[in-house]
Amino acid sequence: QEQFGSEPKDLIVQLSPCIRPPHYEIDFAAEIIRQSRDQGVTQVHDSGVCTACEISSYYSYRLEKGRTGRMLALLALV
């Protein structure tokens, strides 16, 4: 907040497809949502898509044991 002058109410958090339990031990999406809401972010959107469950649409390095394509993650401050 201090560094960028932003208010939690002005932020938008969007979670795109990612690996989720039971295919991964840690539920990163749930933790990001929890931390965002704890900090006062009200606009939190989650695709709810697990890349390991939707292997026909997404790559999963873990599920495919490294024999897979590549994906890109993008984080931005706008």
C-alpha positions, 0 to 999 in steps of 0.5 A: 500500500505504501509503495504503490499508493493502492487501496485493497478495495481498488485491486482486482485479483484474478486466478487463472487455471493452475494445478490444484489438489488432489494433484498438488499437495498445496492449494495455492489458489485457496491461499491466494484467495484467503490472503487477498480477502484478509488484506481487504481485496473484495474483487477476487475472481477464481477460474476454478480450473485445475490444469491437471484435471483439464489435460486436454486444454492445459499443460501439466508438467507434474501430471505429464512428468515433464513431457509437455508444452509450456505455459506462461504466467503474467503478473501486472500492476496497471 
